[in-house]
């Protein structure tokens, strides 16, 4: 089996790859369908982590051997406030307890992988590299215990594609994961091909596969398709590379997933980039009210838009809201803090 390597990557680019892997893992499946229990799944899918924690604790009090409740508690602690180091560590401890008590239950290993992904976001290159083997092992174990797991298969494929070969990356391994379900799970295979195309920077092929995708009502697949579309659209949005293409992708999201913030957020950014500040602000304000807004830097971009318009007061308010968002990406938070410092 050939392993693709990237010998020319610098330490900085490896750090970026690790951060990208962690953010993709966190965003790609934080709301994925993982529980057999309908109540736990509903709370997880809605991102209601406080309620998920409460329900998990109540169930564990009634039955300390409830594996799904144990994993749910780990995920609730991990995702409710990723910037709270104590809660993140508590999530890690709960995941370890889950795997120790239920070594053959896939969801316990999945909870471990998700917690590791979140830990990696705040670590430097060398510390993050130290977690990669554990992360890979957790996804491999999850998939071995539950071969039908959409989440484990796609996340493991993304791991192989994102990190350099010397750190365990392998395009061929990702292709094997895709080939194994090409007939039995065609849409899962298609999504893996989306990520393979992204790694190769083959944006045309990535777009073709995305447009052919039929996620249906599956929440995990819809989440993954949305995140991949956002990834591709951002390529076209950056530096005004192809705003028309970016707009088309965001409009597709707005049409197909109208209750999600992503499409409105992306269109708002396109209009701001085109100097259409009022329309951009309208769309960003609308995005704030929709599902998934807390996981997007909506208030960051809204603050930028208000600042460009000369409305310093509203810009400051938006920036302060963003910093207060417990689920905000630390990299975006640092950027916004610098903006606030300059504004005084």
C-alpha positions as CSV (number, residue, x, y, z in Angstrom):
1,X,0.0,0.0,0.0
2,X,1.5,3.3,-1.0
3,X,1.4,6.2,1.5
4,X,1.4,9.7,0.1
5,X,3.9,11.9,1.8
6,X,4.4,15.7,1.8
7,X,8.2,16.2,2.4
8,X,8.2,19.8,1.4
9,X,5.7,21.0,4.0
10,X,7.1,23.4,6.6
11,X,6.4,23.2,10.3
12,X,4.0,26.0,10.0
13,X,2.0,24.3,7.2
14,X,1.9,21.1,9.3
15,X,0.5,23.2,12.2
16,X,-2.2,24.6,9.9
17,X,-3.0,21.0,8.7
18,X,-3.5,19.9,12.3
19,X,-5.7,22.8,13.1
20,X,-7.8,22.2,10.0
21,X,-8.1,18.5,10.9
22,X,-9.3,19.4,14.3
23,X,-11.8,22.0,13.2
24,X,-13.2,19.7,10.5
25,X,-13.6,17.0,13.0
26,X,-15.4,19.2,15.5
27,X,-17.6,21.0,12.9
28,X,-18.2,18.0,10.7
29,X,-19.7,15.7,13.2
30,X,-20.5,17.6,16.4
31,X,-24.2,17.3,15.4
32,X,-24.0,14.0,13.6
33,X,-26.4,11.1,14.2
34,X,-24.6,8.9,16.7
35,X,-27.0,7.7,19.3
36,X,-29.5,4.9,19.1
37,X,-31.5,6.6,21.8
38,X,-33.9,9.1,20.2
39,X,-33.9,11.5,23.1
40,X,-30.1,11.7,23.3
41,X,-29.9,12.0,19.5
42,X,-32.4,14.8,19.4
43,X,-30.5,16.9,21.9
44,X,-27.2,16.1,20.3
45,X,-28.5,17.0,16.8
46,X,-29.9,20.3,18.1
47,X,-26.6,21.2,19.8
48,X,-28.5,21.5,23.2
49,X,-25.5,20.5,25.2
50,X,-26.7,21.8,28.6
51,X,-29.8,19.7,28.2
52,X,-27.8,16.7,26.9
53,X,-25.5,16.9,30.0
54,X,-28.5,17.1,32.3
55,X,-30.2,14.1,30.7
56,X,-27.0,12.1,30.6
57,X,-26.3,12.7,34.3
58,X,-29.8,11.7,35.2
59,X,-29.6,8.5,33.3
60,X,-26.2,7.6,34.7
61,X,-27.5,8.2,38.2
62,X,-30.3,5.7,37.5
63,X,-28.0,3.3,35.7
64,X,-24.2,3.7,36.0
65,X,-23.7,1.1,33.2
66,X,-25.6,3.2,30.5
67,X,-23.0,3.3,27.8
68,X,-24.8,5.9,25.6
69,X,-25.4,8.2,28.5
70,X,-21.7,8.0,29.4
71,X,-20.7,8.9,25.9
72,X,-23.4,11.7,25.8
73,X,-22.0,13.2,29.0
74,X,-18.5,13.2,27.5
75,X,-19.7,15.0,24.3
76,X,-21.8,17.5,26.3
77,X,-18.8,18.4,28.4
78,X,-16.6,18.6,25.3
79,X,-18.8,20.8,23.1
80,X,-20.7,23.0,25.6
81,X,-17.8,25.3,26.0
82,X,-14.7,24.2,24.1
83,X,-12.7,27.1,25.5
84,X,-13.2,25.9,29.1
85,X,-10.2,23.8,29.7
86,X,-11.6,22.2,32.8
87,X,-14.8,21.1,31.0
88,X,-12.8,19.8,28.1
89,X,-10.6,17.8,30.5
90,X,-13.7,16.5,32.2
91,X,-15.0,15.4,28.8
92,X,-11.7,13.6,28.2
93,X,-12.0,11.8,31.6
94,X,-15.6,10.8,30.9
95,X,-14.6,9.4,27.5
96,X,-11.8,7.4,29.1
97,X,-14.3,6.0,31.7
98,X,-16.7,5.2,28.9
99,X,-14.1,3.2,26.9
100,X,-12.8,1.5,30.0
101,X,-16.3,0.4,31.1
102,X,-17.6,-0.3,27.6
103,X,-14.6,-1.2,25.4
104,X,-16.7,-2.8,22.7
105,X,-19.2,0.1,22.4
106,X,-18.4,2.2,19.4
107,X,-20.0,5.5,20.6
108,X,-17.5,5.6,23.6
109,X,-14.6,5.6,21.2
110,X,-16.3,8.2,19.0
111,X,-16.7,10.4,22.1
112,X,-12.9,10.0,22.7
113,X,-12.1,11.0,19.1
114,X,-14.3,14.1,19.3
115,X,-12.7,15.2,22.5
116,X,-9.2,14.8,21.1
117,X,-10.2,16.8,18.0
118,X,-11.3,19.7,20.3
119,X,-8.2,19.5,22.4
120,X,-6.0,19.8,19.3
121,X,-7.5,23.2,18.4
122,X,-5.7,24.9,21.3
123,X,-2.4,23.0,21.2
124,X,0.8,23.9,19.5
125,X,2.2,21.8,16.7
126,X,4.3,19.3,18.7
127,X,1.6,18.7,21.4
128,X,-1.1,18.3,18.7
129,X,1.2,15.9,16.8
130,X,1.3,13.8,20.0
131,X,-2.4,13.3,19.9
132,X,-2.7,12.2,16.2
133,X,-2.0,8.6,16.8
134,X,-4.6,8.5,19.6
135,X,-7.1,10.3,17.4
136,X,-6.5,7.9,14.5
137,X,-6.8,4.8,16.8
138,X,-10.1,6.1,18.2
139,X,-11.6,6.5,14.8
140,X,-10.2,3.1,13.6
141,X,-11.7,1.4,16.7
142,X,-15.0,3.2,16.2
143,X,-15.3,2.0,12.6
144,X,-14.1,-1.5,13.5
145,X,-16.9,-1.8,16.1
146,X,-19.5,-0.1,13.8
147,X,-18.6,-0.5,10.1
148,X,-21.8,1.3,9.1
149,X,-20.8,4.4,11.0
150,X,-21.0,7.3,8.6
151,X,-19.2,9.6,11.1
152,X,-16.3,7.3,11.8
153,X,-15.7,6.5,8.1
154,X,-15.8,10.1,6.9
155,X,-13.8,11.5,9.8
156,X,-11.1,8.8,9.4
157,X,-10.9,9.5,5.7
158,X,-10.5,13.3,6.4
159,X,-7.7,12.5,8.9
160,X,-5.8,10.4,6.3
161,X,-6.2,13.2,3.8
162,X,-5.4,16.2,6.0
163,X,-2.2,15.2,7.7
164,X,1.2,14.6,5.9
165,X,2.3,11.1,5.1
166,X,5.0,11.1,7.8
167,X,2.3,11.7,10.4
168,X,0.0,8.9,9.1
169,X,-1.6,10.6,6.2
170,X,-2.5,8.5,3.2
171,X,-4.7,9.2,0.1
172,X,-4.7,5.5,-0.7
173,X,-6.2,4.7,2.7
174,X,-8.9,7.3,2.2
175,X,-9.6,5.7,-1.2
176,X,-9.9,2.3,0.5
177,X,-12.5,3.6,2.9
178,X,-14.4,5.0,0.0
179,X,-14.2,1.9,-2.1
180,X,-15.4,-0.3,0.7
181,X,-18.9,1.4,0.8
182,X,-19.2,2.5,-2.9
183,X,-22.1,0.0,-3.4
184,X,-23.5,-0.3,0.1
185,X,-23.3,3.4,1.1
186,X,-23.0,5.4,-2.2
187,X,-23.6,8.8,-0.6
188,X,-21.0,8.2,2.1
189,X,-18.6,7.2,-0.6
190,X,-19.4,10.3,-2.6
191,X,-18.7,12.5,0.4
192,X,-15.3,10.9,0.8
193,X,-14.6,11.6,-2.9
194,X,-15.5,15.2,-2.2
195,X,-12.8,15.4,0.4
196,X,-10.3,13.5,-1.8
197,X,-11.0,16.1,-4.5
198,X,-10.5,18.9,-2.0
199,X,-7.1,17.5,-0.9
200,X,-6.1,17.5,-4.6
201,X,-7.4,21.0,-5.0
202,X,-9.5,19.7,-7.8
203,X,-12.3,22.2,-7.2
204,X,-14.3,21.3,-10.3
205,X,-14.5,17.6,-9.3
206,X,-15.3,18.6,-5.7
207,X,-18.2,20.8,-6.9
208,X,-19.4,18.0,-9.3
209,X,-19.5,15.5,-6.5
210,X,-21.2,17.9,-4.1
211,X,-23.9,18.8,-6.7
212,X,-24.6,15.1,-7.3
213,X,-24.9,14.3,-3.6
214,X,-28.3,13.3,-2.2
215,X,-28.1,13.5,1.6
216,X,-31.9,13.3,2.0
217,X,-33.0,13.8,5.6
218,X,-30.0,12.2,7.2
219,X,-28.8,14.9,9.6
220,X,-25.2,13.7,9.7
221,X,-24.9,13.7,5.9
222,X,-26.6,17.1,5.6
223,X,-24.1,18.5,8.2
224,X,-21.1,17.1,6.3
225,X,-22.4,18.3,2.9
226,X,-23.0,21.8,4.3
227,X,-19.5,21.9,5.8
228,X,-17.9,20.7,2.6
229,X,-19.9,23.2,0.5
230,X,-18.8,26.0,2.9
231,X,-15.2,24.9,2.5
232,X,-15.4,25.0,-1.3
233,X,-17.3,28.3,-1.3
234,X,-14.6,29.9,0.9
235,X,-12.0,29.0,-1.7
236,X,-13.9,31.1,-4.3
237,X,-14.7,33.9,-1.8
238,X,-11.1,34.4,-0.6
239,X,-9.4,37.4,-2.3
240,X,-12.5,37.7,-4.5
241,X,-11.3,34.8,-6.6
242,X,-14.7,33.9,-8.0
243,X,-17.5,35.7,-6.1
244,X,-20.1,34.5,-8.6
245,X,-19.2,30.8,-8.0
246,X,-19.2,31.4,-4.2
247,X,-22.6,33.1,-4.4
248,X,-24.0,30.2,-6.4
249,X,-22.9,27.7,-3.7
250,X,-24.2,29.8,-0.8
251,X,-27.5,30.3,-2.6
252,X,-27.7,26.5,-3.0
253,X,-27.3,26.1,0.8
254,X,-29.8,28.8,1.4
255,X,-32.3,27.0,-0.8
256,X,-31.6,23.4,0.4
257,X,-31.1,24.2,4.1
258,X,-33.2,27.4,4.8
259,X,-33.3,26.9,8.5
260,X,-29.5,26.8,8.7
261,X,-27.4,29.9,9.1
262,X,-24.7,28.9,6.6
263,X,-26.3,30.0,3.4
264,X,-27.3,33.4,4.7
265,X,-23.9,33.9,6.3
266,X,-22.0,33.1,3.1
267,X,-24.2,35.3,1.0
268,X,-23.8,38.1,3.5
269,X,-20.0,37.8,3.1
270,X,-20.3,37.9,-0.7
271,X,-22.4,41.1,-0.6
272,X,-19.9,42.7,1.8
273,X,-17.0,41.7,-0.5
274,X,-18.9,43.4,-3.4
275,X,-19.3,46.6,-1.4
276,X,-23.0,46.0,-0.9
277,X,-22.9,46.6,2.8
278,X,-26.6,47.1,3.6
279,X,-27.6,43.8,1.9
280,X,-24.6,42.0,3.5
281,X,-25.6,43.3,6.9
282,X,-29.2,42.3,6.4
283,X,-28.2,38.7,5.5
284,X,-25.7,38.4,8.4
285,X,-28.3,39.7,10.9
286,X,-30.7,37.1,9.5
287,X,-28.0,34.4,9.9
288,X,-27.7,35.2,13.6
289,X,-31.2,34.0,14.2
290,X,-30.8,30.6,12.4
291,X,-29.6,27.2,13.5
292,X,-25.9,26.7,13.5
293,X,-25.1,30.4,13.9
294,X,-23.1,29.9,17.1
295,X,-20.6,27.7,15.2
296,X,-20.0,30.3,12.5
297,X,-18.1,33.7,12.9
298,X,-21.3,35.6,12.1
299,X,-20.7,38.4,14.6
300,X,-17.1,38.7,13.6
301,X,-18.1,39.4,10.0
302,X,-21.0,41.5,11.0
303,X,-18.6,43.6,13.1
304,X,-16.4,44.0,10.0
305,X,-19.3,45.0,7.9
306,X,-20.5,47.6,10.4
307,X,-17.0,49.0,10.7
308,X,-16.7,49.3,6.9
309,X,-19.9,51.3,7.0
310,X,-18.6,53.6,9.7
311,X,-20.9,52.4,12.4
312,X,-18.4,51.9,15.2
313,X,-21.0,51.3,18.0
314,X,-22.7,48.4,16.2
315,X,-19.3,47.0,15.2
316,X,-18.2,47.0,18.8
317,X,-21.4,45.3,19.9
318,X,-21.0,42.6,17.3
319,X,-17.4,42.0,18.2
320,X,-18.2,41.7,21.9
321,X,-21.0,39.3,21.2
322,X,-18.5,37.2,19.2
323,X,-15.9,37.1,22.0
324,X,-18.7,36.0,24.4
325,X,-19.6,33.1,22.1
326,X,-18.4,30.0,23.9
327,X,-18.2,28.0,20.6
328,X,-16.2,30.6,18.7
329,X,-13.1,29.4,17.0
330,X,-10.1,30.6,19.1
331,X,-8.3,31.9,15.9
332,X,-11.2,34.1,15.1
333,X,-11.4,35.3,18.7
334,X,-7.8,36.4,18.7
335,X,-8.3,38.3,15.5
336,X,-11.4,40.1,16.9
337,X,-9.6,41.0,20.2
338,X,-6.9,42.7,18.1
339,X,-9.6,44.7,16.3
340,X,-11.1,45.7,19.6
341,X,-7.7,46.8,20.9
342,X,-7.3,49.0,17.9
343,X,-10.7,50.5,18.2
344,X,-10.1,51.3,21.9
